[in-house]
Amino acid sequence: MPCGICAQPASAFSLLSDFEPKGAVAQMYRAYREADGFCDRALFVIDQQGMITWSYCSPVSINPGAEVILAALEALPSK
């Protein structure tokens, strides 16, 4: 797994990366740029019921970095 923080045993969440078929998941989340043939830099937090509880889409030229998603995860209500 390329994400060092996600490879740590303490991670309690799953990750999804959209690769093949090209852009299939991104298209479902409306984050695929059909004219350009690639995805936006989109991040989603999906709860256990499959509902999107948080999302963020940054300009293609800007990498949102891990801080954005980590802050979103930390802001989730505790169980």
Stockholm file with secondary structure:
# STOCKHOLM 1.0

chainA/1-79         MPCGICAQPASAFSLLSDFEPKGAVAQMYRAYREADGFCDRALFVIDQQGMITWSYCSPVSINPGAEVILAALEALPSK
#=GR chainA/1-79 SS CCCTTTTSTTCCSCCCCCCSSTTHHHHHTTCEETTTTEECEEEEEECTTSCEEEEEEECTTCCCHHHHHHHHHHTSCCC
#=GC SS_cons        CCCTTTTSTTCCSCCCCCCSSTTHHHHHTTCEETTTTEECEEEEEECTTSCEEEEEEECTTCCCHHHHHHHHHHTSCCC
//
